[in-house]
Amino acid sequence: MTMVREGYQALALPKKIIAKIKTIVEEENSLYTNVTDFAKEAIREKIARLEQGKNQLRKHHKFIKFV
């Protein structure tokens, strides 16, 4: 069993996704040093897009209620 650092939780991903990320990480001009760095950035970007979308939806609903 793999030990996970305190304050962290393990995440399982399909082998095909990991393989694709590895090819990106291993490219000559890659900005990523490992699969974990790539995954963390991708997840952060997705969360930011979702939160931005929620904020836009809230503004839209406030405008509709105003009109």
mmCIF file as gemmi writes it, N, C-alpha and C atoms, coordinates in Angstrom:
data_model
loop_
_atom_site.group_PDB
_atom_site.id
_atom_site.type_symbol
_atom_site.label_atom_id
_atom_site.label_alt_id
_atom_site.label_comp_id
_atom_site.label_asym_id
_atom_site.label_entity_id
_atom_site.label_seq_id
_atom_site.pdbx_PDB_ins_code
_atom_site.Cartn_x
_atom_site.Cartn_y
_atom_site.Cartn_z
_atom_site.occupancy
_atom_site.B_iso_or_equiv
_atom_site.pdbx_formal_charge
_atom_site.auth_seq_id
_atom_site.auth_asym_id
_atom_site.pdbx_PDB_model_num
ATOM 1 N N . MET Axp A 1 ? 0.84 -1.179 0 1 0 ? 1 A 1
ATOM 2 C CA . MET Axp A 1 ? 0 0 0 1 0 ? 1 A 1
ATOM 3 C C . MET Axp A 1 ? 0.888 1.246 0 1 0 ? 1 A 1
ATOM 4 N N . THR Axp A 2 ? 0.587 2.197 -0.876 1 0 ? 2 A 1
ATOM 5 C CA . THR Axp A 2 ? 1.367 3.422 -0.975 1 0 ? 2 A 1
ATOM 6 C C . THR Axp A 2 ? 0.924 4.411 0.088 1 0 ? 2 A 1
ATOM 7 N N . MET Axp A 3 ? 1.889 4.993 0.756 1 0 ? 3 A 1
ATOM 8 C CA . MET Axp A 3 ? 1.58 6.007 1.77 1 0 ? 3 A 1
ATOM 9 C C . MET Axp A 3 ? 1.429 7.365 1.082 1 0 ? 3 A 1
ATOM 10 N N . VAL Axp A 4 ? 0.447 8.114 1.499 1 0 ? 4 A 1
ATOM 11 C CA . VAL Axp A 4 ? 0.185 9.444 0.961 1 0 ? 4 A 1
ATOM 12 C C . VAL Axp A 4 ? 0.54 10.458 2.034 1 0 ? 4 A 1
ATOM 13 N N . ARG Axp A 5 ? 1.205 11.542 1.616 1 0 ? 5 A 1
ATOM 14 C CA . ARG Axp A 5 ? 1.596 12.574 2.585 1 0 ? 5 A 1
ATOM 15 C C . ARG Axp A 5 ? 0.382 13.134 3.304 1 0 ? 5 A 1
ATOM 16 N N . GLU Axp A 6 ? 0.612 13.573 4.524 1 0 ? 6 A 1
ATOM 17 C CA . GLU Axp A 6 ? -0.457 14.181 5.313 1 0 ? 6 A 1
ATOM 18 C C . GLU Axp A 6 ? -0.973 15.426 4.585 1 0 ? 6 A 1
ATOM 19 N N . GLY Axp A 7 ? -2.265 15.589 4.565 1 0 ? 7 A 1
ATOM 20 C CA . GLY Axp A 7 ? -2.876 16.723 3.881 1 0 ? 7 A 1
ATOM 21 C C . GLY Axp A 7 ? -3.137 16.456 2.404 1 0 ? 7 A 1
ATOM 22 N N . TYR Axp A 8 ? -2.811 15.266 1.932 1 0 ? 8 A 1
ATOM 23 C CA . TYR Axp A 8 ? -3.008 14.883 0.535 1 0 ? 8 A 1
ATOM 24 C C . TYR Axp A 8 ? -3.899 13.668 0.461 1 0 ? 8 A 1
ATOM 25 N N . GLN Axp A 9 ? -4.441 13.422 -0.724 1 0 ? 9 A 1
ATOM 26 C CA . GLN Axp A 9 ? -5.222 12.222 -0.968 1 0 ? 9 A 1
ATOM 27 C C . GLN Axp A 9 ? -4.835 11.687 -2.338 1 0 ? 9 A 1
ATOM 28 N N . ALA Axp A 10 ? -4.727 10.388 -2.467 1 0 ? 10 A 1
ATOM 29 C CA . ALA Axp A 10 ? -4.369 9.772 -3.742 1 0 ? 10 A 1
ATOM 30 C C . ALA Axp A 10 ? -5.542 9.834 -4.711 1 0 ? 10 A 1
ATOM 31 N N . LEU Axp A 11 ? -5.219 9.871 -5.991 1 0 ? 11 A 1
ATOM 32 C CA . LEU Axp A 11 ? -6.231 9.918 -7.038 1 0 ? 11 A 1
ATOM 33 C C . LEU Axp A 11 ? -5.843 8.912 -8.115 1 0 ? 11 A 1
ATOM 34 N N . ALA Axp A 12 ? -6.726 8.006 -8.454 1 0 ? 12 A 1
ATOM 35 C CA . ALA Axp A 12 ? -6.459 7.011 -9.486 1 0 ? 12 A 1
ATOM 36 C C . ALA Axp A 12 ? -6.997 7.508 -10.824 1 0 ? 12 A 1
ATOM 37 N N . LEU Axp A 13 ? -6.183 7.383 -11.858 1 0 ? 13 A 1
ATOM 38 C CA . LEU Axp A 13 ? -6.579 7.759 -13.21 1 0 ? 13 A 1
ATOM 39 C C . LEU Axp A 13 ? -6.354 6.57 -14.143 1 0 ? 13 A 1
ATOM 40 N N . PRO Axp A 14 ? -7.117 6.487 -15.221 1 0 ? 14 A 1
ATOM 41 C CA . PRO Axp A 14 ? -6.917 5.4 -16.175 1 0 ? 14 A 1
ATOM 42 C C . PRO Axp A 14 ? -5.497 5.428 -16.766 1 0 ? 14 A 1
ATOM 43 N N . LYS Axp A 15 ? -4.964 4.236 -17.027 1 0 ? 15 A 1
ATOM 44 C CA . LYS Axp A 15 ? -3.602 4.122 -17.561 1 0 ? 15 A 1
ATOM 45 C C . LYS Axp A 15 ? -3.434 4.876 -18.878 1 0 ? 15 A 1
ATOM 46 N N . LYS Axp A 16 ? -4.468 4.908 -19.708 1 0 ? 16 A 1
ATOM 47 C CA . LYS Axp A 16 ? -4.377 5.614 -20.998 1 0 ? 16 A 1
ATOM 48 C C . LYS Axp A 16 ? -4.179 7.112 -20.795 1 0 ? 16 A 1
ATOM 49 N N . ILE Axp A 17 ? -4.842 7.671 -19.798 1 0 ? 17 A 1
ATOM 50 C CA . ILE Axp A 17 ? -4.677 9.105 -19.513 1 0 ? 17 A 1
ATOM 51 C C . ILE Axp A 17 ? -3.27 9.368 -18.996 1 0 ? 17 A 1
ATOM 52 N N . ILE Axp A 18 ? -2.794 8.526 -18.096 1 0 ? 18 A 1
ATOM 53 C CA . ILE Axp A 18 ? -1.438 8.681 -17.567 1 0 ? 18 A 1
ATOM 54 C C . ILE Axp A 18 ? -0.415 8.576 -18.693 1 0 ? 18 A 1
ATOM 55 N N . ALA Axp A 19 ? -0.603 7.632 -19.595 1 0 ? 19 A 1
ATOM 56 C CA . ALA Axp A 19 ? 0.326 7.465 -20.72 1 0 ? 19 A 1
ATOM 57 C C . ALA Axp A 19 ? 0.358 8.72 -21.594 1 0 ? 19 A 1
ATOM 58 N N . LYS Axp A 20 ? -0.804 9.296 -21.86 1 0 ? 20 A 1
ATOM 59 C CA . LYS Axp A 20 ? -0.867 10.516 -22.684 1 0 ? 20 A 1
ATOM 60 C C . LYS Axp A 20 ? -0.154 11.666 -21.979 1 0 ? 20 A 1
ATOM 61 N N . ILE Axp A 21 ? -0.401 11.814 -20.677 1 0 ? 21 A 1
ATOM 62 C CA . ILE Axp A 21 ? 0.265 12.872 -19.916 1 0 ? 21 A 1
ATOM 63 C C . ILE Axp A 21 ? 1.782 12.667 -19.94 1 0 ? 21 A 1
ATOM 64 N N . LYS Axp A 22 ? 2.232 11.419 -19.801 1 0 ? 22 A 1
ATOM 65 C CA . LYS Axp A 22 ? 3.67 11.13 -19.829 1 0 ? 22 A 1
ATOM 66 C C . LYS Axp A 22 ? 4.296 11.564 -21.148 1 0 ? 22 A 1
ATOM 67 N N . THR Axp A 23 ? 3.592 11.341 -22.268 1 0 ? 23 A 1
ATOM 68 C CA . THR Axp A 23 ? 4.155 11.761 -23.559 1 0 ? 23 A 1
ATOM 69 C C . THR Axp A 23 ? 4.289 13.277 -23.617 1 0 ? 23 A 1
ATOM 70 N N . ILE Axp A 24 ? 3.345 13.985 -23.031 1 0 ? 24 A 1
ATOM 71 C CA . ILE Axp A 24 ? 3.409 15.453 -23.002 1 0 ? 24 A 1
ATOM 72 C C . ILE Axp A 24 ? 4.557 15.908 -22.111 1 0 ? 24 A 1
ATOM 73 N N . VAL Axp A 25 ? 4.671 15.314 -20.937 1 0 ? 25 A 1
ATOM 74 C CA . VAL Axp A 25 ? 5.718 15.686 -19.979 1 0 ? 25 A 1
ATOM 75 C C . VAL Axp A 25 ? 7.106 15.418 -20.556 1 0 ? 25 A 1
ATOM 76 N N . GLU Axp A 26 ? 7.252 14.341 -21.306 1 0 ? 26 A 1
ATOM 77 C CA . GLU Axp A 26 ? 8.553 13.944 -21.842 1 0 ? 26 A 1
ATOM 78 C C . GLU Axp A 26 ? 8.956 14.686 -23.11 1 0 ? 26 A 1
ATOM 79 N N . GLU Axp A 27 ? 8.069 15.54 -23.661 1 0 ? 27 A 1
ATOM 80 C CA . GLU Axp A 27 ? 8.429 16.324 -24.841 1 0 ? 27 A 1
ATOM 81 C C . GLU Axp A 27 ? 9.58 17.266 -24.514 1 0 ? 27 A 1
ATOM 82 N N . GLU Axp A 28 ? 10.39 17.555 -25.52 1 0 ? 28 A 1
ATOM 83 C CA . GLU Axp A 28 ? 11.602 18.355 -25.323 1 0 ? 28 A 1
ATOM 84 C C . GLU Axp A 28 ? 11.329 19.714 -24.688 1 0 ? 28 A 1
ATOM 85 N N . ASN Axp A 29 ? 10.312 20.399 -25.115 1 0 ? 29 A 1
ATOM 86 C CA . ASN Axp A 29 ? 10.031 21.749 -24.613 1 0 ? 29 A 1
ATOM 87 C C . ASN Axp A 29 ? 8.888 21.781 -23.598 1 0 ? 29 A 1
ATOM 88 N N . SER Axp A 30 ? 8.647 20.669 -22.942 1 0 ? 30 A 1
ATOM 89 C CA . SER Axp A 30 ? 7.539 20.584 -21.995 1 0 ? 30 A 1
ATOM 90 C C . SER Axp A 30 ? 7.765 21.524 -20.815 1 0 ? 30 A 1
ATOM 91 N N . LEU Axp A 31 ? 6.678 22.133 -20.378 1 0 ? 31 A 1
ATOM 92 C CA . LEU Axp A 31 ? 6.721 23.009 -19.202 1 0 ? 31 A 1
ATOM 93 C C . LEU Axp A 31 ? 6.534 22.215 -17.91 1 0 ? 31 A 1
ATOM 94 N N . TYR Axp A 32 ? 6.268 20.921 -18.038 1 0 ? 32 A 1
ATOM 95 C CA . TYR Axp A 32 ? 5.964 20.086 -16.882 1 0 ? 32 A 1
ATOM 96 C C . TYR Axp A 32 ? 7.131 19.156 -16.57 1 0 ? 32 A 1
ATOM 97 N N . THR Axp A 33 ? 7.335 18.899 -15.273 1 0 ? 33 A 1
ATOM 98 C CA . THR Axp A 33 ? 8.428 18.013 -14.873 1 0 ? 33 A 1
ATOM 99 C C . THR Axp A 33 ? 7.942 16.6 -14.579 1 0 ? 33 A 1
ATOM 100 N N . ASN Axp A 34 ? 6.639 16.452 -14.307 1 0 ? 34 A 1
ATOM 101 C CA . ASN Axp A 34 ? 6.107 15.115 -14.032 1 0 ? 34 A 1
ATOM 102 C C . ASN Axp A 34 ? 4.594 15.096 -14.208 1 0 ? 34 A 1
ATOM 103 N N . VAL Axp A 35 ? 4.041 13.911 -14.157 1 0 ? 35 A 1
ATOM 104 C CA . VAL Axp A 35 ? 2.597 13.709 -14.354 1 0 ? 35 A 1
ATOM 105 C C . VAL Axp A 35 ? 1.795 14.451 -13.295 1 0 ? 35 A 1
ATOM 106 N N . THR Axp A 36 ? 2.272 14.421 -12.065 1 0 ? 36 A 1
ATOM 107 C CA . THR Axp A 36 ? 1.549 15.073 -10.968 1 0 ? 36 A 1
ATOM 108 C C . THR Axp A 36 ? 1.426 16.57 -11.2 1 0 ? 36 A 1
ATOM 109 N N . ASP Axp A 37 ? 2.508 17.224 -11.613 1 0 ? 37 A 1
ATOM 110 C CA . ASP Axp A 37 ? 2.452 18.669 -11.88 1 0 ? 37 A 1
ATOM 111 C C . ASP Axp A 37 ? 1.449 18.986 -12.984 1 0 ? 37 A 1
ATOM 112 N N . PHE Axp A 38 ? 1.462 18.181 -14.039 1 0 ? 38 A 1
ATOM 113 C CA . PHE Axp A 38 ? 0.514 18.383 -15.137 1 0 ? 38 A 1
ATOM 114 C C . PHE Axp A 38 ? -0.917 18.241 -14.641 1 0 ? 38 A 1
ATOM 115 N N . ALA Axp A 39 ? -1.183 17.164 -13.891 1 0 ? 39 A 1
ATOM 116 C CA . ALA Axp A 39 ? -2.54 16.9 -13.414 1 0 ? 39 A 1
ATOM 117 C C . ALA Axp A 39 ? -3.03 17.999 -12.469 1 0 ? 39 A 1
ATOM 118 N N . LYS Axp A 40 ? -2.157 18.446 -11.555 1 0 ? 40 A 1
ATOM 119 C CA . LYS Axp A 40 ? -2.565 19.506 -10.625 1 0 ? 40 A 1
ATOM 120 C C . LYS Axp A 40 ? -2.922 20.783 -11.378 1 0 ? 40 A 1
ATOM 121 N N . GLU Axp A 41 ? -2.113 21.152 -12.365 1 0 ? 41 A 1
ATOM 122 C CA . GLU Axp A 41 ? -2.413 22.37 -13.121 1 0 ? 41 A 1
ATOM 123 C C . GLU Axp A 41 ? -3.708 22.224 -13.92 1 0 ? 41 A 1
ATOM 124 N N . ALA Axp A 42 ? -3.898 21.076 -14.541 1 0 ? 42 A 1
ATOM 125 C CA . ALA Axp A 42 ? -5.115 20.849 -15.329 1 0 ? 42 A 1
ATOM 126 C C . ALA Axp A 42 ? -6.362 20.928 -14.447 1 0 ? 42 A 1
ATOM 127 N N . ILE Axp A 43 ? -6.287 20.353 -13.269 1 0 ? 43 A 1
ATOM 128 C CA . ILE Axp A 43 ? -7.429 20.37 -12.35 1 0 ? 43 A 1
ATOM 129 C C . ILE Axp A 43 ? -7.687 21.787 -11.84 1 0 ? 43 A 1
ATOM 130 N N . ARG Axp A 44 ? -6.625 22.513 -11.513 1 0 ? 44 A 1
ATOM 131 C CA . ARG Axp A 44 ? -6.796 23.91 -11.069 1 0 ? 44 A 1
ATOM 132 C C . ARG Axp A 44 ? -7.446 24.76 -12.154 1 0 ? 44 A 1
ATOM 133 N N . GLU Axp A 45 ? -6.997 24.576 -13.415 1 0 ? 45 A 1
ATOM 134 C CA . GLU Axp A 45 ? -7.579 25.333 -14.525 1 0 ? 45 A 1
ATOM 135 C C . GLU Axp A 45 ? -9.059 24.992 -14.704 1 0 ? 45 A 1
ATOM 136 N N . LYS Axp A 46 ? -9.408 23.729 -14.579 1 0 ? 46 A 1
ATOM 137 C CA . LYS Axp A 46 ? -10.804 23.318 -14.724 1 0 ? 46 A 1
ATOM 138 C C . LYS Axp A 46 ? -11.664 23.932 -13.621 1 0 ? 46 A 1
ATOM 139 N N . ILE Axp A 47 ? -11.168 23.898 -12.398 1 0 ? 47 A 1
ATOM 140 C CA . ILE Axp A 47 ? -11.906 24.506 -11.274 1 0 ? 47 A 1
ATOM 141 C C . ILE Axp A 47 ? -12.1 25.999 -11.518 1 0 ? 47 A 1
ATOM 142 N N . ALA Axp A 48 ? -11.062 26.682 -11.977 1 0 ? 48 A 1
ATOM 143 C CA . ALA Axp A 48 ? -11.162 28.122 -12.238 1 0 ? 48 A 1
ATOM 144 C C . ALA Axp A 48 ? -12.209 28.407 -13.313 1 0 ? 48 A 1
ATOM 145 N N . ARG Axp A 49 ? -12.243 27.595 -14.386 1 0 ? 49 A 1
ATOM 146 C CA . ARG Axp A 49 ? -13.241 27.796 -15.445 1 0 ? 49 A 1
ATOM 147 C C . ARG Axp A 49 ? -14.645 27.572 -14.917 1 0 ? 49 A 1
ATOM 148 N N . LEU Axp A 50 ? -14.81 26.539 -14.104 1 0 ? 50 A 1
ATOM 149 C CA . LEU Axp A 50 ? -16.138 26.263 -13.537 1 0 ? 50 A 1
ATOM 150 C C . LEU Axp A 50 ? -16.589 27.391 -12.619 1 0 ? 50 A 1
ATOM 151 N N . GLU Axp A 51 ? -15.684 27.879 -11.779 1 0 ? 51 A 1
ATOM 152 C CA . GLU Axp A 51 ? -16.036 28.978 -10.878 1 0 ? 51 A 1
ATOM 153 C C . GLU Axp A 51 ? -16.349 30.248 -11.656 1 0 ? 51 A 1
ATOM 154 N N . GLN Axp A 52 ? -15.595 30.509 -12.714 1 0 ? 52 A 1
ATOM 155 C CA . GLN Axp A 52 ? -15.851 31.687 -13.538 1 0 ? 52 A 1
ATOM 156 C C . GLN Axp A 52 ? -17.234 31.573 -14.19 1 0 ? 52 A 1
ATOM 157 N N . GLY Axp A 53 ? -17.565 30.384 -14.658 1 0 ? 53 A 1
ATOM 158 C CA . GLY Axp A 53 ? -18.873 30.162 -15.266 1 0 ? 53 A 1
ATOM 159 C C . GLY Axp A 53 ? -19.998 30.371 -14.268 1 0 ? 53 A 1
ATOM 160 N N . LYS Axp A 54 ? -19.812 29.907 -13.033 1 0 ? 54 A 1
ATOM 161 C CA . LYS Axp A 54 ? -20.828 30.106 -11.993 1 0 ? 54 A 1
ATOM 162 C C . LYS Axp A 54 ? -21.011 31.585 -11.704 1 0 ? 54 A 1
ATOM 163 N N . ASN Axp A 55 ? -19.908 32.332 -11.645 1 0 ? 55 A 1
ATOM 164 C CA . ASN Axp A 55 ? -19.994 33.765 -11.374 1 0 ? 55 A 1
ATOM 165 C C . ASN Axp A 55 ? -20.73 34.48 -12.495 1 0 ? 55 A 1
ATOM 166 N N . GLN Axp A 56 ? -20.47 34.098 -13.746 1 0 ? 56 A 1
ATOM 167 C CA . GLN Axp A 56 ? -21.168 34.723 -14.869 1 0 ? 56 A 1
ATOM 168 C C . GLN Axp A 56 ? -22.651 34.387 -14.83 1 0 ? 56 A 1
ATOM 169 N N . LEU Axp A 57 ? -22.968 33.151 -14.458 1 0 ? 57 A 1
ATOM 170 C CA . LEU Axp A 57 ? -24.367 32.745 -14.375 1 0 ? 57 A 1
ATOM 171 C C . LEU Axp A 57 ? -25.084 33.527 -13.277 1 0 ? 57 A 1
ATOM 172 N N . ARG Axp A 58 ? -24.416 33.722 -12.14 1 0 ? 58 A 1
ATOM 173 C CA . ARG Axp A 58 ? -25.022 34.501 -11.053 1 0 ? 58 A 1
ATOM 174 C C . ARG Axp A 58 ? -25.302 35.938 -11.507 1 0 ? 58 A 1
ATOM 175 N N . LYS Axp A 59 ? -24.352 36.544 -12.212 1 0 ? 59 A 1
ATOM 176 C CA . LYS Axp A 59 ? -24.541 37.914 -12.701 1 0 ? 59 A 1
ATOM 177 C C . LYS Axp A 59 ? -25.721 37.964 -13.658 1 0 ? 59 A 1
ATOM 178 N N . HIS Axp A 60 ? -25.835 36.963 -14.518 1 0 ? 60 A 1
ATOM 179 C CA . HIS Axp A 60 ? -26.925 36.899 -15.484 1 0 ? 60 A 1
ATOM 180 C C . HIS Axp A 60 ? -28.27 36.794 -14.76 1 0 ? 60 A 1
ATOM 181 N N . HIS Axp A 61 ? -28.341 35.939 -13.743 1 0 ? 61 A 1
ATOM 182 C CA . HIS Axp A 61 ? -29.585 35.782 -12.994 1 0 ? 61 A 1
ATOM 183 C C . HIS Axp A 61 ? -29.956 37.063 -12.245 1 0 ? 61 A 1
ATOM 184 N N . LYS Axp A 62 ? -28.961 37.764 -11.697 1 0 ? 62 A 1
ATOM 185 C CA . LYS Axp A 62 ? -29.235 39.038 -11.012 1 0 ? 62 A 1
ATOM 186 C C . LYS Axp A 62 ? -29.794 40.046 -12.011 1 0 ? 62 A 1
ATOM 187 N N . PHE Axp A 63 ? -29.235 40.069 -13.233 1 0 ? 63 A 1
ATOM 188 C CA . PHE Axp A 63 ? -29.702 40.997 -14.251 1 0 ? 63 A 1
ATOM 189 C C . PHE Axp A 63 ? -31.137 40.675 -14.641 1 0 ? 63 A 1
ATOM 190 N N . ILE Axp A 64 ? -31.445 39.4 -14.811 1 0 ? 64 A 1
ATOM 191 C CA . ILE Axp A 64 ? -32.806 38.987 -15.193 1 0 ? 64 A 1
ATOM 192 C C . ILE Axp A 64 ? -33.8 39.388 -14.101 1 0 ? 64 A 1
ATOM 193 N N . LYS Axp A 65 ? -33.442 39.196 -12.843 1 0 ? 65 A 1
ATOM 194 C CA . LYS Axp A 65 ? -34.328 39.585 -11.743 1 0 ? 65 A 1
ATOM 195 C C . LYS Axp A 65 ? -34.531 41.095 -11.711 1 0 ? 65 A 1
ATOM 196 N N . PHE Axp A 66 ? -33.503 41.851 -12.104 1 0 ? 66 A 1
ATOM 197 C CA . PHE Axp A 66 ? -33.565 43.292 -12.109 1 0 ? 66 A 1
ATOM 198 C C . PHE Axp A 66 ? -34.511 43.798 -13.196 1 0 ? 66 A 1
ATOM 199 N N . VAL Axp A 67 ? -34.498 43.141 -14.353 1 0 ? 67 A 1
ATOM 200 C CA . VAL Axp A 67 ? -35.301 43.566 -15.504 1 0 ? 67 A 1
ATOM 201 C C . VAL Axp A 67 ? -36.699 43.194 -15.327 1 0 ? 67 A 1
